[in-house]
Amino acid sequence: MSAASPPEKKSGLRVRVQKLGTGLSNMVMPNIGAFIAWGLLTALFIEAGWLTGIFDSLKDPDGWVAEIGGWGAYEDGGVVAPMITYLLPIIIAYTGGRMVHGNRGAVVGAIATMGVIAGADVPMFLGAMIMGPLGGWLMKHLDGLWEGKIRPGFEMLVDNFSAGILGLLLAILGFFGVGPIVEAFTRAAGNAVDFLVEANLLPFTSIFIEPAKVLFLNNAINHGVLTPLGTAEAVETGKSILFLLETNPGPGLGILLAFSFFGKGFAKATAPGAAIIQVFGGIHEIYFPYVLAKPKLILAAILGGMTGVFINVIFATGLRAPAAPGSIIAIYAQTPGDSFLGVTLAVLGATTVSFLVSAVLLKADRNKDDTDLAAATASMESMKGKKSSVASALAGPEHQGAIHDIVFACDAGMGSSAMGASVLRKKIKQAGHQDVTVVNQAISNLTDTHDLVVTHEDLTDRARQSTPSAIHVSVDDFMSSPRYDEIVEMLGRTNVEASDQPDADTGHGPRHAAGTATAGAAVAAAAGTAVQQSASEVSQADADTGGNVLALESIVLHGSATTAAEAITEAGQLLVTAGAVDPSYVDAMHDREKSVSTFMGNGLAIPHGTNDAKVSIRRTGISFVRYDQPVDWNGKQAEFVVGIAGAGKDHLALLNQIAQVFLDADQVARLRAADSPEEVSHTLLVVDR
């Protein structure tokens, strides 16, 4: 939908940088073991290495000790220099080429990288990250040119020579073009880093690095810039502070410790375990949801990061090689002997400052509700572009057994929840989960008897207070939220797993056995809200209310409103004119919109009153307004506005039918093209779906 375009444009640059960072990370991370091996060899055998001093102290009349001590040195005959010069760039390029076009792309990318290695005097990590994927991409397109056109028996000849010739050309390009350019960039960037260090400005890089980590832009910074520059510096000086700019676990540790002492609810309970994962496991993304849930805590991360960098600058510390993952164990493994004190103080200092700032911010937080880590984790995974294996533990307590009772809750339990429940119910039934019920209720009527609760993201905290033991799912688009598909996927997993371990007496899973009575009672009590009527039941519901739930006089084909507020008034006045509500109900519709948006998605908005406004409803009524120019509804485009006033439960079947209409592109097109109220009424009420 065009309504989603503005947010996508705003986040387009971030998404592209994330994709770039992911690509760089995918080239580097599989080869981290080689970096670790190189770092350990460096620690053991460079001039100031641990074993070199031992060998030098031994008397060696026959030369065998000197020979052992020198095999790992940087100078000729050693293994450290060839590893950093040839092995690491080539395996990075090989991995990048294989990502694009399998083994053929990998081979061409490795050949091309030899050109940039020979054409420059600095480690060619950046060159490898360019030439590897480029070689794979060109090989892929060349293969596509003659795919299916080679005579039988000549395939191997063409494949081998095409790869060899392309590799040759790219190696020449790398030697004379890419290599010198990357070398110049590397030296310029190194000079910039030296300037920042000399001017005592390096700590200020945390202003960019710490927010970038939470937004998953760190891979582009770390693997695209810091690792190549840090490696080049480590070759010359034996260590680099650049390896510590992003990997210091202190900022995240301080935030998690603050939640452990001053957090609330589930966030406080999970923070200690998250801290262990972050510090020792090195998975920093475990603390990102805590920051996303309380965005002001990014200040603590920044100040903590700046403190750590400042201490590292004072003590002139650094690491021999990248520490990946950012575990304190990996950091110490790459720390030279003269940097242990500085690195330790940097981690402790960053942790302390981050903890103190986070503690103040959490204590001063006026929001007394539990931190919604589930929504924050979902937001983080959305930015990451995939599920987070470690952060999934923050999504809420693990649900035990099958899920049979789902409730969609909104403020009034009237319009939004009915529409959302209808869409979700259809998806669940289509997936074959016939034993799962989906009802809609007002949040004020929720009891802690449901397996799963779905709410608008602005209402999740309220719903969680009434149903703390349920799984909570937050949505922001009632008609086409991707979270519905995640719920269906969850049912396929949990219900099957629960059915594998039935109770010996009841035959049901443990959660279902324990909750059948309460859940069944809740479903029975809310049976009228299940909204499972067919098209014939819709017609019957209309007849029961005098045939005017959606009167023809309440259908407007060319609305006059130009803003969301005007559209709410227009739809509400139609309800007043039809005698369905008192004039005060229109004010309640505006109040409802101020708390939570009634935009459903797919161009539909369904404004309705608050739960308290039901006293202003005389009878059930629905109005329909179509706009030639879509109305801006808080950044989303509403082409159809359906005003709702539900006195009882008789309007729910109609809402179910309307939801099915707006899930069908052909039916929406019919509404858009309708030239009479009768045609609109026929499309909404009569067509069987």
C-alpha positions as CSV (number, residue, x, y, z in Angstrom):
1,M,0.0,0.0,0.0
2,S,1.1,3.5,-0.7
3,A,0.4,4.4,2.9
4,A,3.6,2.6,3.9
5,S,5.8,4.4,1.4
6,P,6.9,7.4,3.6
7,P,8.4,5.2,6.4
8,E,10.1,3.0,3.9
9,K,11.7,6.0,2.3
10,K,12.9,7.3,5.6
11,S,14.4,4.0,6.6
12,G,15.7,3.2,3.1
13,L,19.3,4.4,3.8
14,R,19.4,2.5,7.0
15,V,18.2,-0.7,5.4
16,R,20.8,-0.3,2.6
17,V,23.6,0.2,5.1
18,Q,22.3,-2.8,7.1
19,K,22.4,-4.9,4.0
20,L,25.9,-3.8,3.2
21,G,27.0,-4.5,6.8
22,T,25.3,-7.9,6.6
23,G,27.2,-8.7,3.4
24,L,30.5,-7.6,4.9
25,S,29.8,-9.6,8.1
26,N,29.0,-12.7,6.1
27,M,32.4,-12.5,4.4
28,V,34.3,-11.9,7.6
29,M,32.5,-13.9,10.3
30,P,33.0,-17.4,8.8
31,N,36.7,-16.7,8.7
32,I,37.1,-15.3,12.2
33,G,38.9,-18.5,13.2
34,A,41.7,-17.6,10.9
35,F,41.9,-14.1,12.4
36,I,42.1,-15.7,15.9
37,A,44.9,-18.0,14.7
38,W,46.8,-15.1,13.2
39,G,46.3,-13.1,16.4
40,L,47.6,-15.9,18.6
41,L,50.6,-16.4,16.3
42,T,51.3,-12.7,16.5
43,A,51.0,-12.9,20.3
44,L,53.5,-15.8,20.5
45,F,56.1,-15.0,17.8
46,I,56.4,-11.3,17.1
47,E,59.5,-9.5,18.4
48,A,57.8,-8.7,21.7
49,G,55.8,-12.0,21.7
50,W,55.4,-14.3,24.7
51,L,57.5,-17.2,23.3
52,T,60.1,-15.0,21.5
53,G,61.5,-13.8,24.8
54,I,61.8,-17.3,26.1
55,F,63.6,-18.5,22.9
56,D,65.9,-15.5,23.0
57,S,66.9,-16.3,26.6
58,L,68.0,-19.8,25.7
59,K,71.5,-20.6,24.7
60,D,71.3,-22.1,21.2
61,P,74.6,-23.4,19.9
62,D,73.0,-25.4,17.1
63,G,70.4,-22.8,16.0
64,W,67.4,-25.0,16.4
65,V,65.7,-22.8,19.1
66,A,66.2,-19.7,17.0
67,E,64.7,-21.5,14.0
68,I,61.6,-22.4,16.0
69,G,61.3,-18.9,17.4
70,G,61.6,-17.3,14.0
71,W,59.1,-19.3,12.0
72,G,56.2,-17.2,13.1
73,A,57.8,-13.8,12.8
74,Y,56.9,-11.0,10.4
75,E,60.2,-11.1,8.6
76,D,61.1,-13.4,5.7
77,G,60.6,-17.1,6.6
78,G,57.9,-16.4,9.1
79,V,54.2,-17.3,8.9
80,V,52.5,-14.2,10.4
81,A,53.2,-11.9,7.5
82,P,52.0,-14.3,4.8
83,M,48.8,-14.9,6.8
84,I,47.9,-11.2,7.0
85,T,49.1,-10.4,3.5
86,Y,47.7,-13.4,1.6
87,L,45.6,-15.9,3.5
88,L,43.1,-13.6,5.3
89,P,42.3,-11.4,2.3
90,I,42.0,-14.4,-0.1
91,I,39.7,-16.4,2.1
92,I,37.5,-13.3,2.7
93,A,37.3,-12.8,-1.1
94,Y,36.7,-16.5,-1.7
95,T,33.8,-16.4,0.8
96,G,32.4,-13.2,-0.8
97,G,32.6,-14.7,-4.3
98,R,30.9,-17.9,-3.2
99,M,28.1,-16.0,-1.6
100,V,27.3,-14.5,-5.0
101,H,27.9,-17.4,-7.4
102,G,29.0,-20.5,-5.7
103,N,32.5,-22.1,-6.2
104,R,33.0,-20.4,-9.6
105,G,32.4,-17.0,-8.1
106,A,34.7,-17.9,-5.2
107,V,37.6,-18.9,-7.5
108,V,37.3,-15.8,-9.6
109,G,37.0,-13.6,-6.6
110,A,40.2,-15.1,-5.1
111,I,42.1,-14.6,-8.3
112,A,41.0,-11.0,-8.6
113,T,42.1,-10.4,-5.0
114,M,45.6,-11.4,-5.8
115,G,45.8,-8.4,-8.1
116,V,44.9,-5.9,-5.3
117,I,47.2,-7.7,-2.9
118,A,50.2,-7.3,-5.2
119,G,49.2,-3.8,-6.1
120,A,49.3,-2.4,-2.6
121,D,51.5,-2.3,0.5
122,V,48.8,-2.6,3.1
123,P,46.6,-5.6,4.1
124,M,43.9,-5.8,1.5
125,F,40.8,-6.6,3.5
126,L,38.8,-3.8,1.8
127,G,40.1,-4.8,-1.6
128,A,39.1,-8.4,-0.9
129,M,35.6,-7.3,0.2
130,I,35.3,-5.5,-3.2
131,M,36.9,-7.9,-5.6
132,G,35.4,-11.1,-4.1
133,P,31.7,-10.2,-4.6
134,L,32.6,-8.4,-7.9
135,G,34.3,-11.5,-9.3
136,G,31.3,-13.6,-8.3
137,W,28.8,-11.2,-9.8
138,L,30.6,-10.9,-13.1
139,M,31.1,-14.6,-13.4
140,K,27.4,-15.2,-12.7
141,H,26.4,-12.8,-15.5
142,L,28.9,-14.2,-17.9
143,D,27.6,-17.7,-17.3
144,G,24.1,-16.4,-17.9
145,L,25.1,-15.1,-21.3
146,W,25.8,-18.5,-22.8
147,E,23.7,-20.7,-20.6
148,G,22.1,-23.4,-22.7
149,K,24.0,-22.3,-25.8
150,I,27.2,-24.4,-25.5
151,R,27.5,-27.5,-27.6
152,P,27.6,-30.7,-25.6
153,G,31.2,-31.7,-24.7
154,F,32.5,-28.2,-24.6
155,E,31.0,-27.1,-21.3
156,M,34.1,-27.8,-19.2
157,L,36.3,-26.0,-21.7
158,V,34.1,-22.9,-21.7
159,D,33.7,-22.9,-17.9
160,N,37.4,-23.2,-17.1
161,F,38.6,-20.7,-19.7
162,S,35.9,-18.1,-19.0
163,A,36.7,-18.2,-15.2
164,G,40.5,-18.1,-15.9
165,I,40.2,-15.2,-18.4
166,L,37.8,-13.2,-16.2
167,G,40.1,-13.8,-13.2
168,L,43.1,-12.6,-15.2
169,L,41.3,-9.4,-16.2
170,L,40.1,-8.6,-12.7
171,A,43.6,-9.3,-11.3
172,I,45.0,-6.7,-13.7
173,L,42.2,-4.3,-12.8
174,G,43.0,-4.9,-9.1
175,F,46.7,-4.4,-9.5
176,F,46.6,-1.1,-11.5
177,G,43.2,0.3,-10.3
178,V,41.5,-1.0,-7.2
179,G,44.6,-1.8,-5.2
180,P,46.2,1.7,-5.3
181,I,42.8,3.3,-4.6
182,V,42.1,1.1,-1.6
183,E,45.6,1.7,-0.3
184,A,45.2,5.4,-0.6
185,F,41.9,5.3,1.2
186,T,43.4,3.1,3.9
187,R,46.3,5.4,4.5
188,A,43.9,8.5,4.5
189,A,41.6,6.8,7.0
190,G,44.6,5.8,9.1
191,N,45.8,9.4,9.1
192,A,42.3,10.5,10.2
193,V,42.3,8.0,13.1
194,D,45.8,9.3,14.1
195,F,44.4,12.8,14.1
196,L,41.5,11.9,16.3
197,V,43.8,10.2,18.7
198,E,46.3,13.1,18.8
199,A,43.4,15.6,19.2
200,N,41.8,13.5,21.9
201,L,38.7,13.2,19.8
202,L,38.5,9.4,19.4
203,P,36.1,9.0,22.4
204,F,33.5,11.0,20.4
205,T,33.2,8.2,17.9
206,S,30.9,6.5,20.4
207,I,28.3,9.1,19.6
208,F,27.9,7.3,16.2
209,I,29.0,3.8,17.1
210,E,26.7,3.1,20.0
211,P,23.5,4.1,18.3
212,A,24.7,2.3,15.1
213,K,25.0,-0.9,17.1
214,V,21.4,-0.8,18.3
215,L,20.2,-0.1,14.7
216,F,22.3,-3.0,13.4
217,L,24.6,-0.7,11.4
218,N,27.6,-1.8,13.3
219,N,28.6,-4.6,10.9
220,A,29.2,-2.0,8.2
221,I,31.3,0.1,10.6
222,N,33.1,-2.8,12.2
223,H,33.8,-5.1,9.3
224,G,33.9,-2.5,6.7
225,V,36.1,0.1,8.4
226,L,37.5,-0.7,11.8
227,T,38.7,-4.3,11.1
228,P,40.7,-3.4,7.9
229,L,42.2,-0.2,9.5
230,G,42.9,-1.9,12.8
231,T,44.6,-4.8,11.1
232,A,46.8,-2.5,9.1
233,E,47.8,-0.6,12.3
234,A,48.4,-3.9,14.2
235,V,50.8,-5.0,11.5
236,E,52.9,-1.9,12.1
237,T,52.6,-1.5,15.8
238,G,51.5,-4.9,17.1
239,K,48.1,-3.7,18.3
240,S,45.2,-1.3,17.5
241,I,42.8,0.6,19.6
242,L,40.3,0.4,16.7
243,F,39.5,-3.2,17.7
244,L,38.1,-1.9,21.0
245,L,35.8,0.9,19.7
246,E,32.8,-1.4,19.1
247,T,33.6,-4.6,21.0
248,N,33.8,-3.2,24.5
249,P,31.0,-5.0,26.5
250,G,30.9,-2.3,29.1
251,P,28.2,0.0,27.8
252,G,25.7,-2.9,27.3
253,L,26.7,-4.5,30.6
254,G,26.0,-1.3,32.5
255,I,22.5,-1.0,31.0
256,L,21.7,-4.6,31.9
257,L,23.0,-4.3,35.4
258,A,20.8,-1.2,35.9
259,F,17.8,-3.1,34.8
260,S,18.7,-5.9,37.2
261,F,18.5,-3.5,40.1
262,F,16.0,-0.8,39.0
263,G,14.0,-2.4,36.2
264,K,10.5,-3.8,36.5
265,G,8.8,-7.1,35.9
266,F,10.1,-9.3,33.1
267,A,12.8,-6.9,32.1
268,K,14.3,-7.0,35.6
269,A,14.0,-10.8,35.7
270,T,15.8,-11.4,32.4
271,A,18.5,-8.7,32.7
272,P,21.0,-10.8,34.8
273,G,20.9,-13.7,32.3
274,A,21.2,-11.3,29.4
275,A,24.3,-9.7,31.1
276,I,26.1,-13.1,31.2
277,I,25.3,-13.8,27.6
278,Q,26.5,-10.3,26.6
279,V,29.8,-10.3,28.5
280,F,30.9,-13.9,28.2
281,G,29.1,-15.0,25.1
282,G,29.9,-11.8,23.3
283,I,26.4,-11.5,21.7
284,H,25.9,-7.7,22.2
285,E,22.5,-7.7,20.5
286,I,21.0,-9.3,23.7
287,Y,20.8,-5.8,25.2
288,F,19.4,-4.0,22.2
289,P,15.8,-4.6,23.1
290,Y,16.3,-3.0,26.5
291,V,17.5,0.2,24.8
292,L,14.7,0.1,22.2
293,A,12.1,-0.3,24.9
294,K,13.6,2.7,26.7
295,P,15.3,4.8,23.9
296,K,16.7,7.4,26.3
297,L,19.1,4.7,27.5
298,I,21.1,5.2,24.4
299,L,22.6,8.1,26.3
300,A,24.0,5.7,28.8
301,A,25.5,3.5,26.1
302,I,27.1,6.6,24.4
303,L,28.6,7.9,27.7
304,G,29.8,4.5,28.7
305,G,31.4,3.9,25.3
306,M,33.1,7.3,25.4
307,T,34.5,6.5,28.9
308,G,35.9,3.2,27.7
309,V,37.5,4.7,24.6
310,F,38.9,7.6,26.7
311,I,40.6,5.2,29.1
312,N,42.0,3.1,26.3
313,V,43.5,6.3,24.8
314,I,45.1,7.3,28.1
315,F,46.7,3.9,28.6
316,A,47.5,3.5,24.9
317,T,45.9,0.1,24.8
318,G,44.8,-2.0,21.8
319,L,44.2,-5.6,20.6
320,R,46.4,-7.6,18.3
321,A,43.5,-8.8,16.1
322,P,39.7,-8.4,16.0
323,A,37.8,-9.9,19.0
324,A,34.8,-11.7,17.5
325,P,32.4,-12.2,19.0
326,G,32.8,-9.3,21.5
327,S,33.3,-11.6,24.5
328,I,35.5,-10.5,27.3
329,I,37.2,-13.9,26.7
330,A,38.0,-13.1,23.1
331,I,39.1,-9.6,24.1
332,Y,41.6,-10.8,26.6
333,A,42.8,-13.5,24.2
334,Q,43.8,-10.7,21.8
335,T,45.2,-8.3,24.4
336,P,49.0,-7.8,24.4
337,G,50.8,-7.9,27.8
338,D,51.2,-4.2,28.1
339,S,47.4,-3.5,27.6
340,F,45.7,-5.8,30.1
341,L,45.5,-3.1,32.7
342,G,44.1,-0.5,30.3
343,V,41.6,-2.8,28.7
344,T,40.3,-4.0,32.1
345,L,39.9,-0.4,33.4
346,A,38.2,0.5,30.1
347,V,35.6,-2.2,30.5
348,L,35.1,-1.4,34.1
349,G,34.9,2.3,33.5
350,A,32.4,1.9,30.6
351,T,30.3,-0.4,32.7
352,T,30.2,2.0,35.7
353,V,29.3,5.1,33.8
354,S,26.7,3.3,31.7
355,F,25.2,1.7,34.9
356,L,25.0,5.1,36.8
357,V,23.4,6.9,33.9
358,S,20.9,4.1,33.2
359,A,20.0,3.9,36.9
360,V,19.2,7.6,37.0
361,L,17.1,7.4,33.9
362,L,15.2,4.3,35.0
363,K,14.6,5.7,38.5
364,A,13.3,9.0,36.9
365,D,11.0,7.2,34.5
366,R,7.4,8.2,35.1
367,N,6.1,5.2,33.3
368,K,5.4,2.7,36.0
369,D,4.4,-0.1,33.6
370,D,6.5,-3.1,32.9
371,T,9.0,-2.6,30.1
372,D,7.6,-4.2,26.9
373,L,10.6,-6.3,25.8
374,A,8.4,-8.4,23.5
375,A,7.6,-5.4,21.4
376,A,11.1,-4.1,21.6
377,T,12.5,-7.5,20.5
378,A,10.1,-7.6,17.6
379,S,11.2,-4.1,16.6
380,M,14.9,-5.2,16.8
381,E,14.3,-8.3,14.7
382,S,12.5,-6.2,12.2
383,M,15.5,-3.9,11.9
384,K,17.8,-6.9,11.8
385,G,15.8,-8.5,9.1
386,K,15.6,-12.0,10.8
387,K,14.9,-13.7,14.0
388,S,17.4,-13.3,16.9
389,S,18.2,-16.6,18.5
390,V,19.4,-15.1,21.7
391,A,16.9,-12.2,22.0
392,S,14.0,-14.5,21.5
393,A,14.2,-15.3,25.2
394,L,13.2,-11.7,25.9
395,A,9.9,-12.0,24.0
396,G,8.1,-13.2,27.1
397,P,7.7,-16.3,29.3
398,E,7.8,-19.5,27.3
399,H,4.3,-20.7,26.6
400,Q,3.7,-24.2,27.8
401,G,1.6,-26.5,25.7
402,A,-0.9,-25.8,22.9
403,I,-2.6,-22.5,22.2
404,H,-6.4,-22.8,21.9
405,D,-7.8,-19.5,23.1
406,I,-6.8,-16.3,21.4
407,V,-8.4,-12.9,22.2
408,F,-8.0,-9.7,20.1
409,A,-8.4,-6.8,22.5
410,C,-9.0,-3.1,21.9
411,D,-10.1,-0.2,24.0
412,A,-13.8,-0.6,23.4
413,G,-13.9,-4.2,22.1
414,M,-16.1,-2.9,19.3
415,G,-14.5,-2.2,15.9
416,S,-10.8,-2.6,15.7
417,S,-10.6,-5.8,17.7
418,A,-13.5,-7.3,15.7
419,M,-11.9,-6.5,12.4
420,G,-8.5,-7.8,13.5
421,A,-10.0,-10.9,15.0
422,S,-11.8,-11.6,11.8
423,V,-8.7,-11.4,9.7
424,L,-6.6,-13.5,12.2
425,R,-9.4,-16.1,12.5
426,K,-9.5,-16.6,8.8
427,K,-5.7,-17.1,8.5
428,I,-5.8,-19.6,11.4
429,K,-8.7,-21.6,10.0
430,Q,-7.0,-21.7,6.5
431,A,-3.9,-23.1,8.2
432,G,-6.0,-26.0,9.5
433,H,-6.2,-25.1,13.2
434,Q,-9.9,-25.8,13.7
435,D,-9.6,-26.1,17.5
436,V,-8.3,-22.6,18.0
437,T,-10.9,-19.9,18.9
438,V,-10.3,-16.2,18.2
439,V,-12.6,-13.8,20.0
440,N,-12.5,-10.0,20.5
441,Q,-13.0,-8.1,23.7
442,A,-12.5,-4.8,25.4
443,I,-9.3,-4.6,27.4
444,S,-11.3,-3.7,30.5
445,N,-13.1,-7.1,30.3
446,L,-9.9,-9.2,29.9
447,T,-9.2,-12.0,32.4
448,D,-6.0,-14.0,32.8
449,T,-7.5,-17.1,31.2
450,H,-6.3,-16.6,27.6
451,D,-3.4,-18.3,25.9
452,L,-2.5,-15.5,23.5
453,V,-3.6,-11.8,23.5
454,V,-3.3,-9.6,20.4
455,T,-3.5,-5.8,20.8
456,H,-2.5,-2.6,19.1
457,E,1.1,-1.8,20.1
458,D,-0.1,1.2,22.1
459,L,-2.4,-1.0,24.2
460,T,-0.1,-4.0,24.9
461,D,1.0,-2.7,28.3
462,R,-2.6,-2.3,29.5
463,A,-3.5,-5.8,28.3
464,R,-0.4,-7.3,29.9
465,Q,-1.6,-6.0,33.3
466,S,-4.8,-8.0,33.1
467,T,-3.3,-11.1,31.4
468,P,0.3,-11.5,32.6
469,S,0.5,-15.2,31.9
470,A,-0.6,-15.0,28.3
471,I,1.6,-14.6,25.2
472,H,1.2,-11.0,24.0
473,V,1.5,-10.0,20.4
474,S,1.6,-6.3,19.3
475,V,0.4,-5.1,15.9
476,D,0.2,-1.7,14.2
477,D,-1.8,-2.8,11.1
478,F,-5.1,-4.7,11.8
479,M,-5.8,-5.8,8.3
480,S,-2.4,-7.0,7.0
481,S,0.0,-7.2,9.9
482,P,2.9,-9.7,9.4
483,R,2.5,-10.7,13.0
484,Y,-0.6,-12.7,12.0
485,D,1.6,-15.0,10.0
486,E,3.9,-15.3,12.9
487,I,1.0,-16.4,15.1
488,V,0.0,-19.0,12.6
489,E,3.6,-20.2,12.5
490,M,3.6,-20.3,16.3
491,L,0.5,-22.4,16.3
492,G,2.0,-24.9,13.9
493,R,4.9,-25.3,16.2
494,T,3.4,-25.2,19.7
495,N,0.2,-27.0,19.1
496,V,2.1,-29.9,17.3
497,E,4.7,-30.0,20.0
498,A,2.0,-30.1,22.7
499,S,0.1,-32.8,20.9
500,D,3.2,-35.0,20.9
501,Q,3.0,-35.1,24.7
502,P,-0.7,-35.6,25.6
503,D,-1.9,-36.0,29.1
504,A,-2.6,-39.6,30.0
505,D,-6.1,-38.9,31.3
506,T,-7.4,-36.1,29.0
507,G,-5.4,-36.6,25.9
508,H,-4.6,-32.9,25.8
509,G,-1.3,-31.0,26.3
510,P,-0.5,-29.7,29.8
511,R,-1.5,-26.1,29.2
512,H,-4.8,-27.1,27.6
513,A,-5.6,-29.6,30.3
514,A,-5.0,-27.0,33.0
515,G,-6.8,-24.2,31.2
516,T,-9.7,-26.0,29.5
517,A,-12.3,-25.1,32.1
518,T,-11.3,-21.4,32.4
519,A,-10.6,-20.9,28.8
520,G,-13.8,-22.7,27.8
521,A,-15.8,-20.5,30.2
522,A,-14.3,-17.4,28.8
523,V,-15.1,-18.5,25.2
524,A,-18.6,-19.3,26.2
525,A,-19.1,-16.0,27.9
526,A,-17.7,-14.2,24.8
527,A,-19.4,-16.4,22.3
528,G,-21.3,-13.5,20.9
529,T,-18.0,-11.8,20.1
530,A,-16.6,-14.7,18.1
531,V,-17.8,-13.1,14.9
532,Q,-18.1,-16.3,12.9
533,Q,-21.3,-15.6,11.1
534,S,-21.6,-16.3,7.4
535,A,-23.1,-14.0,4.8
536,S,-26.6,-15.2,5.6
537,E,-26.1,-14.5,9.3
538,V,-25.1,-11.0,8.3
539,S,-28.3,-10.5,6.5
540,Q,-30.2,-11.9,9.5
541,A,-28.4,-9.5,11.9
542,D,-29.3,-6.6,9.6
543,A,-32.9,-7.8,9.6
544,D,-33.0,-8.0,13.4
545,T,-32.2,-4.3,13.6
546,G,-34.8,-3.1,11.2
547,G,-32.7,-3.5,8.1
548,N,-30.8,-0.3,8.8
549,V,-27.5,-1.3,10.4
550,L,-26.0,0.1,7.2
551,A,-28.8,2.2,5.8
552,L,-28.4,3.5,2.2
553,E,-28.6,7.1,3.6
554,S,-25.5,6.3,5.7
555,I,-23.4,5.6,2.6
556,V,-21.5,8.5,1.0
557,L,-19.6,7.9,-2.2
558,H,-17.8,11.2,-2.4
559,G,-16.7,12.3,1.1
560,S,-15.8,16.0,1.6
561,A,-13.3,15.7,4.5
562,T,-9.7,16.4,3.9
563,T,-8.3,15.4,7.3
564,A,-8.7,12.5,9.6
565,A,-10.5,14.6,12.2
566,E,-13.0,15.8,9.6
567,A,-13.5,12.3,8.3
568,I,-14.3,11.1,11.8
569,T,-16.9,13.9,12.2
570,E,-18.3,13.1,8.8
571,A,-18.8,9.4,9.6
572,G,-20.1,10.2,13.0
573,Q,-22.7,12.7,11.8
574,L,-24.0,10.1,9.5
575,L,-24.6,7.9,12.5
576,V,-26.3,10.8,14.3
577,T,-28.5,11.5,11.3
578,A,-29.5,7.8,11.1
579,G,-30.6,8.0,14.7
580,A,-28.1,5.4,15.8
581,V,-26.2,7.6,18.3
582,D,-26.5,10.8,20.3
583,P,-24.3,13.7,19.2
584,S,-22.0,13.2,22.1
585,Y,-20.9,9.9,20.5
586,V,-19.0,11.8,17.8
587,D,-16.8,13.4,20.5
588,A,-16.1,10.0,21.9
589,M,-15.0,8.9,18.4
590,H,-12.4,11.7,18.5
591,D,-11.3,10.7,22.0
592,R,-10.9,7.1,20.8
593,E,-8.7,8.2,18.0
594,K,-6.4,10.2,20.3
595,S,-5.6,7.1,22.3
596,V,-5.1,4.5,19.5
597,S,-5.4,4.9,15.8
598,T,-8.4,3.2,14.1
599,F,-6.6,2.8,10.8
600,M,-6.9,-0.8,9.9
601,G,-4.7,-1.0,6.8
602,N,-5.5,-1.7,3.2
603,G,-6.9,1.9,2.9
604,L,-9.6,1.3,5.6
605,A,-10.2,3.3,8.8
606,I,-13.1,2.4,11.2
607,P,-13.5,5.2,13.8
608,H,-15.7,4.4,16.7
609,G,-16.3,5.6,20.3
610,T,-14.7,4.7,23.5
611,N,-15.9,1.9,25.8
612,D,-17.5,4.5,28.1
613,A,-19.4,6.0,25.2
614,K,-21.7,3.0,24.7
615,V,-24.3,4.8,26.8
616,S,-24.6,7.2,23.8
617,I,-25.5,4.5,21.4
618,R,-29.3,4.1,20.7
619,R,-29.0,1.2,18.4
620,T,-26.4,-0.5,16.3
621,G,-25.4,1.5,13.2
622,I,-22.6,1.7,10.6
623,S,-21.8,4.4,8.2
624,F,-19.6,4.2,5.0
625,V,-17.7,7.1,3.4
626,R,-15.5,6.8,0.3
627,Y,-13.0,9.5,-0.6
628,D,-11.9,10.4,-4.1
629,Q,-8.6,11.7,-2.6
630,P,-7.4,9.5,0.3
631,V,-7.3,11.2,3.7
632,D,-4.0,11.3,5.6
633,W,-4.6,9.2,8.7
634,N,-1.5,9.8,10.8
635,G,0.8,9.2,7.9
636,K,-1.3,6.5,6.3
637,Q,-3.8,6.9,3.5
638,A,-7.5,6.1,4.3
639,E,-9.7,5.8,1.2
640,F,-12.6,4.2,3.0
641,V,-14.0,5.3,6.4
642,V,-16.5,3.1,8.2
643,G,-18.1,4.6,11.3
644,I,-19.2,2.1,13.9
645,A,-21.6,2.2,16.8
646,G,-22.3,-1.2,18.3
647,A,-25.0,-1.4,20.9
648,G,-24.7,-5.2,21.4
649,K,-23.1,-7.9,19.3
650,D,-25.3,-7.7,16.2
651,H,-22.8,-5.5,14.4
652,L,-19.9,-8.0,14.7
653,A,-21.0,-10.2,11.9
654,L,-21.1,-7.2,9.6
655,L,-17.6,-6.2,10.6
656,N,-16.5,-9.7,9.9
657,Q,-18.0,-9.4,6.4
658,I,-16.4,-6.0,5.9
659,A,-13.0,-7.4,6.9
660,Q,-13.2,-10.1,4.3
661,V,-14.1,-7.6,1.7
662,F,-11.0,-5.5,2.4
663,L,-8.8,-8.6,2.3
664,D,-10.0,-9.2,-1.3
665,A,-8.4,-6.9,-3.9
666,D,-11.3,-7.5,-6.3
667,Q,-13.9,-6.5,-3.8
668,V,-12.0,-3.4,-2.9
669,A,-11.9,-2.5,-6.6
670,R,-15.7,-3.0,-6.7
671,L,-16.1,-0.6,-3.8
672,R,-13.8,1.9,-5.5
673,A,-15.8,1.7,-8.7
674,A,-19.3,1.7,-7.2
675,D,-21.5,4.5,-8.4
676,S,-24.5,3.9,-6.1
677,P,-25.1,3.2,-2.4
678,E,-27.0,0.0,-3.4
679,E,-23.8,-1.4,-5.0
680,V,-21.8,-0.6,-1.9
681,S,-24.3,-2.3,0.3
682,H,-24.5,-5.3,-2.0
683,T,-20.7,-5.6,-2.0
684,L,-20.4,-5.3,1.8
685,L,-23.4,-7.4,2.8
686,V,-24.5,-9.9,0.2
687,V,-21.4,-11.2,-1.6
688,D,-20.5,-14.6,0.0
689,R,-16.8,-15.0,0.7
